[in-house]
Amino acid sequence: METSLILQNVLTPPVLFFFLGTFAVVVKSDLEIPAPLPKLFSLYLLLAIGFKGGLELERSGFEGQVIPTVLAAIFMSLLIPLICFAILRLKFDVFNSAAIAAAYGSISAVTFITAESFLENQNIPFDGFMVAALAIMESPAIIVGLLLVKLAAPKKRPNSKRMRLGSILHEAMLNGSAYLLLGSLLIGFLTAAHNPSGVEKMQPFTGKLFYGAECFFLLDMGIVAAQRLPSLKRAGPFLIGFAVFMPIFNAFIGVMIAKLLVLGPGNALLFVVLCASASYLAVPAAMRMTVPEAKSSYYISTTLGLTFPFNIVLGIPIYMSLVRTIIPLNG
């Protein structure tokens, strides 16, 4: 693996701000981000990346690699939770296995955004239609996780509401982040097609402000991730190992599929990052409401306290090296 890639990734403002937040917890600084702001920046990042993705999707159309890539993304968001569930059942009950599997089958938009920044710093081109894959990968994993509980759990679940298929689909498809991403993607597409002046007016908001907002959000993520680290002790060595090695395993599958799709290195990395990332926002929110038997400390501490920092610091450069090794003709 190219050590220089790790160094170049670490020495970028977003990752450095993440470390700044982490170190604030270590030295017990009183630095904190007021509660409404992280949510606001999260919504802003989703809106901006969705809108820009819609612009690029309108320019590229639905020909070439767009449809196969989106279909492959859906396939991976269905496959990964099943693999994770089978592994986790070696150690955990149905409820915890399904909740954790759903989190690892879903995606982290901020990890995707960090990967885009990495590619821009490396001057490696990528296509905006990859945002469509990002937007579509969140919901299927939630559906699989909830269906696994419905099918594999005991029929009598004390203190739990009966899950209906309609409520499962509603929770998966209309959670806030998925709704905003898909909606912004559609608005960007329609604006590019029918109102070019609107694109120009949005550019300062979705363009120049984006990098600074990403840094601010990762500063908060560093604080939250460091605060979650003590919870990892309760997770145990099996789950800690899972939180590191499962993303690498998923990344390897993603690279092989990217090779079959003949994706360029930039698009291949983004596809691999989607396969290797894990949700710490949408899925935990869904699981807390629908699978209360699962311990939130398991699926939140591992995804946010370990997998997320691993991916943005070491994972992205590792996956880029993997892409260059396995897809040399596109590198």
N, C-alpha and C positions, 0 to 999 in steps of 0.2 A: 504493500500500500504506500502511496505517496505521502510522506510526512508533511511535505510542503503544503498539500491541500488542507490538512488539519490546521496548520499554523495560519494559513491565509483565511480560513473560515473563522478561527477563534479571534483573529485580529480585525474583525469587522464590527462597526458600531452596535448593531443589534445584539450580537453575541456578547460583546463586552458589557453592554448594559444589563444583560441577563446575569453575568457574573457579578456586576456591581450590586444588584438586588440580592443575590445569594450571599455575598460577603457581608451585606448589611445585617443579615440575620445571624451570621457566624459571630460578628463582633458585637452583637446586641445593640445595634444602632436603633434609634427611634424612628428611622425612616419608614414611612408608610404612605400608600396611595389611597386617598379617600375613596370609600366604597363605590360611589356611582361611576367614577372615572374609568376603572378597568372594564366595566361593562360597556361604557360608551365607546372606548377605543376598540373593544372587540367587535361591536356592531359596525363601527366605521371601517375596520379592516375587511370585514365580510362584504360590506356594501361596495367598497372600492375595488376589491379583487373581482367580485361578481360583475360589476359594471364594466371593468376593463376586459374581462373575459368575454362578455357579450359583444363588445366592439370587435375583438379579434375573431370571434366566431362568425360574425356577419361578414368580415373580410375574407375569411378562409372558406366559408360555406360548409356544407355537410358532406363534401366529397373527400376522397383520399383516405387519410388515416383517422378522421374524426369519429365516424360511426364504429369502426372496429375497436378503437381505443376506449370509447365509452362503454361498449358491450363488455370488453375485457375488464374494465373497472367494476362493472356490476358483478361479473363473475367472481372477481377476487373478493368483493365485499360479502359475497355469499359463502365462498369457500373458506376464507380465513377463520371466521367464527367457528365453523365446524371442526377444523383442525385444532384450534385452540381449545375448544370444548372437550375434545377427545383426550388431549394432553392433561388438561386441568382436572378431569374426572379421576385421574390417578391419585389426586390428593384432596380434592374438595367435593362438596355436595353439589347437587344439580343447580341450586340457586346461585351460589358463588361462581361456579364454573360458567354458567350461562351469562352472568353479568360481566365477568372479566372478559370472556370470549367476545361479547358484543363490543366492549370497549376497544379491544385490539383488532376487531374486524372493521371498525369505523376509522375515521381519519381525524387528523389535527390540522386545521386550517393554518394555524400559526407556523407549524413545521413546514407546510407547503410554501407559505410566504417566505420563510427563511431560506428555503431551497431556491426560490426564485431570486432572492437577493444574492445568494451564493453564485448562481449562474451568471447574473449580471456582472458581478465582480470578476468572474472568470472570462467574461466576454463570450459566453457560450449561448447561442440563440435557442429559443424555445417558443412554442406556439401558445397563444391565448386560449385555444380550445381545451387545453388541459384543465382549465377551471371548470369546464362542464363535467369532466371526470371527478373533480373534487366535489362538486355540488351533488353528484348522483351517488357517491359512495357512502354517504353517512347513513341514509335511511335503511338500506337493505340489511346492514349488520344489526341494527336495532330490532328489525322484524325477526331475523334469525334467532337472536338472543331470546326474545319473548316467546317465540314459537317453541324453542328448546325447553323453556320452562313449562309451557302449556302441555307439551307432549311427554316430557320425561319426569316432571315433578309428581309427587303424590297427588291424587285427585282431591283430597281434602287438605286445604292449606289454611291453617288457623290464622286469623288476623289479616287475611289477604282478600282483596276484592277479586271476584271472578273476572278473568280477562276475556273480552270478546274480540273477535277478529277485527271488527270495525274500529274499536278503540286502539288496538295494536297498530293498525295502519295509520290512524290519525296521529298517534303519538310519534310514529316514525317519520311520517311525511311532512307534518306540519309543526315540528319543533322549531323554535325561533331561528336557530342558525341555518338549518336547511331551507326554511322558508325565505329568509333574507338573501341567502346565496342564490337560490334559483330565481327569486324575484328580480334581484339586481342584474343577474345574467340576462334575463328576458328584457329588462328595461334598456340595458346597454345594447342589446341586439336591435331592438326596435328604434332606439335613438340613432344608431349608426345608419340604419336603413332609411329612415324617413326624416331625420332632423339633424343634419350635420352640424348646424350652429349650436345645438344643444351639447354635442360632444366637446366642442371648443370651450363652452361655458363651464363644463364639469371638470375640465382638465386640471385647473389649479387645485381643486378639491381632491380628486382621485389620483393625481400625479405627484406634484411637488410635496404635498403634505404627508404622503404615504410613508416614506422612509422614517420620518421623525416620529410618526404615530406608532410605527412598528417598534422603534427603540423604546418608546415610553411603555408600550404594552409588555415588552420583554423584561423591562426593569421590574414591573409588577410580577411577572411570571417567575422571575428569579427569587423574589421575596416569598411567594406562595410555595414554590417548589422546595425551597430550603426549609420552610415551616412544616412541610409534609415528610421530610426525611425521618424524623423520629418514629413515624407510623410504620415505616418499612421494617422495623425490628419485630413488630407484631405479625407482619406478613410471613416471615420465615424465609429460610434460604431457598426453598423450592420456588416460591413466587418471585423472589428477587432475581434468581437465575432466569426464570421465565421472562421477566420484564426486560432483560438485556438480550437474551439469545433468540426469543421469538421474533422480534423485529428484524434481526439479521436473517433468520430463516425465511420470513415473509419477503424480505428484500431480494433474496436469491431467486425465489419463485417469480417475483416481479420482473427481475432482469431477464429471465428466460422468456417470459411472455412478451416483454418489450422487444426482445430479439426476434421473436416470431412476427411481431407487428411491424418490424423494420423501422422502429422509432429512432430518430436522431438522438445524440447524447443528451441534449437538454430535455427533450420530452421524455426520454427514457428515465432520466434521474427523477423527474417529477412523478412519473408513474410509480417508480420504485419507492419513493418517499411516501406516496399515498398508501402503498401496500404495507410499509414498515411502521407508519405512525399509528397512534392510538388516541382515541377521543377522551378528553378529560372534562368536557363541558356538556355536550348534548346527550351522550349515552349515560353518564352518571345521573343527569337530571331525569331521564326516562326510567332508569333502573330504580332510582329511589322511590318513584311513585308507583311503579308496577311490580317490582320484585323487592319488597321491603325485607324479605328473609336474607338477602345477600348483604354482606358487610361492606358498607361504602368505603371503609378504611382500606379494604383490599384493592378495589378497582380504581380508587382515586389516588392513593399513595403510590401505587406502582406506575400508573400512566403519567401522572403529573410529577411525582417525586423522583422517578428514575428514567422511564422511557423517553419522556419529553426532553429533559436535559441531555440524555445520551444522544438522541437523534440530532439535536441542533448543534451540539459541540463536536461529536465524533462521528455520528451516524452518516450525516450528509457527505462528508469527504470519503468515508469508507464506501458508501454506495456509489459515489462517482468513480472511484477506482474499480469497483466491481463492474460498473457499466463499461468502462474503457477496456477492461480485461476480456469480458465476455462478448462485447459487441465491437470488436476492433475495426470492422469495416466502416462503422458509423462514427468512430471516435476521431 
